């Protein structure tokens, strides 16, 4: 299986995205490190989606973005070259279903924590502020991009309720816009380019980043017999 990879980097620090497995990604201190991780990431991503993994993955970097952002902290502003294209109704429904399932699985992972304010992680601060340490902090951070992501493409949304319910309301608001599947790419905050495709991808990707962090923190804090591997990060 050929994997189209988008490489975003700042110096050595790299994020590698799978353009044909929307939401799958790896990070590394170098491009080579990120590439080495990608086959296993795609295998686990397919298992999470309920698919049978392929026997082989052939990676090709089809796009490169040199960034001024803190890539090592998973900050990103890349727009895939494919993300300016209109969506078919089928594509939209498939990606929407995956974004909603991702939110529901994130909720289930969060709900599994016996103490949502306890963490074995040390305090760490980045250029953007303190890194979320507890399940509660990770959950609120991940949920609260909802209004931001939708607003970047002109959709009125909010962060009220659970991560799944506020996301579902955002999609309903998007769908109320005429020809929403063909909305043009727009320049949003910080001169970042946004499109409907990018919003869908960012939700799935952002959930996956913080689900990985939450799961690992949960195992180190409470043990793997307590925290379920809902996203299949260790399968």
Secondary structure by P-SEA (a helix, b strand, c coil): cccbbbbbbcccccccccccccccccccccaaaaaaacaaaaaaaaaaaccccccbbbbbbcccccccccccccccccccccccccccaaaaaaaaaaaaaaaaaaaaaaaaccccccccccccccccccccccaaaaaaaaaaaaaaaaaaabbbbbccccaaaaaaaaaaaaaacccccccccccccccccccaaaaaaaaaaaaaaaaaaaaaaaaaccccccccccccccc
